[in-house]
C-alpha cells in the first residue's frame, strides 16, 4: 500500500527523463557519472533487490506456516 505510490513516482520520473533526454535512465546516468559510481549504484540496487526478494519469500513461508497450523473450530449444536 505504501510502496505503490513510490513506484509510480519513480516510473513517471524515469519516463519524463526519457522523454527529455531521449535516452534510457542508465544511458542518461552514464553521461553524468563515471563508471565507478555507476557500478557502485548498480551493486547497491542488486543487493537491495536480493534482500527484498528474500524477505518476501520468508514472509510467504511464514504465512503458509500460519495457514497450515490453524485448526478450524466449528461449533456443534447437537452436543449442547
C-alpha positions as CSV (number, residue, x, y, z in Angstrom):
1,X,0.0,0.0,0.0
2,X,2.8,2.4,0.8
3,X,5.2,1.3,-1.9
4,X,2.8,1.6,-4.9
5,X,2.8,5.5,-4.9
6,X,6.6,5.5,-4.7
7,X,6.9,3.0,-7.5
8,X,4.5,5.1,-9.7
9,X,6.5,8.2,-8.9
10,X,9.8,6.6,-9.9
11,X,8.4,5.2,-13.1
12,X,6.9,8.6,-14.0
13,X,10.2,10.3,-13.3
14,X,12.1,7.8,-15.5
15,X,9.6,8.3,-18.2
16,X,9.8,12.1,-18.1
17,X,13.6,12.0,-18.1
18,X,13.5,9.6,-21.1
19,X,11.2,11.9,-23.0
20,X,13.5,14.9,-22.3
21,X,16.9,13.2,-23.0
22,X,15.6,10.6,-25.5
23,X,17.7,8.1,-23.6
24,X,17.1,5.3,-21.1
25,X,17.8,6.1,-17.5
26,X,21.0,4.0,-17.5
27,X,22.3,5.8,-20.6
28,X,21.5,9.2,-19.2
29,X,23.2,8.4,-15.9
30,X,26.3,7.1,-17.9
31,X,26.8,10.5,-19.4
32,X,26.8,12.3,-16.0
33,X,28.6,9.8,-13.7
34,X,31.8,7.9,-14.0
35,X,31.9,4.1,-14.4
36,X,32.9,3.6,-10.8
37,X,29.9,5.4,-9.4
38,X,27.5,3.7,-11.8
39,X,28.8,0.2,-10.9
40,X,28.5,1.1,-7.2
41,X,24.9,2.2,-7.5
42,X,24.1,-0.9,-9.6
43,X,25.7,-3.1,-7.0
44,X,23.6,-1.5,-4.2
45,X,20.4,-1.8,-6.3
46,X,21.2,-5.5,-6.9
47,X,21.8,-6.1,-3.2
48,X,18.6,-4.3,-2.2
49,X,16.6,-6.3,-4.7
50,X,18.1,-9.6,-3.5
51,X,17.3,-8.7,0.1
52,X,13.8,-7.7,-0.7
53,X,13.1,-10.9,-2.6
54,X,14.5,-13.0,0.3
55,X,12.2,-11.1,2.8
56,X,9.2,-11.7,0.6
57,X,9.9,-15.4,0.3
58,X,10.3,-15.6,4.1
59,X,7.1,-13.7,4.6
60,X,5.2,-16.1,2.3
61,X,6.7,-19.1,4.1
62,X,5.6,-17.7,7.4
63,X,2.1,-17.1,6.1
64,X,1.9,-20.6,4.7
65,X,3.0,-22.0,8.1
66,X,0.3,-20.0,9.9
67,X,-2.4,-21.2,7.5
68,X,-1.3,-24.8,7.8
69,X,-1.3,-24.7,11.6
70,X,-4.7,-23.1,12.0
71,X,-7.3,-25.6,13.2
72,X,-10.9,-25.0,12.2
73,X,-13.2,-25.0,15.2
74,X,-16.8,-25.5,14.2
75,X,-19.4,-25.4,17.0
76,X,-21.6,-28.5,17.1
77,X,-25.1,-27.5,18.2
78,X,-26.2,-31.2,18.6
79,X,-23.8,-31.8,21.6
80,X,-25.1,-28.8,23.6
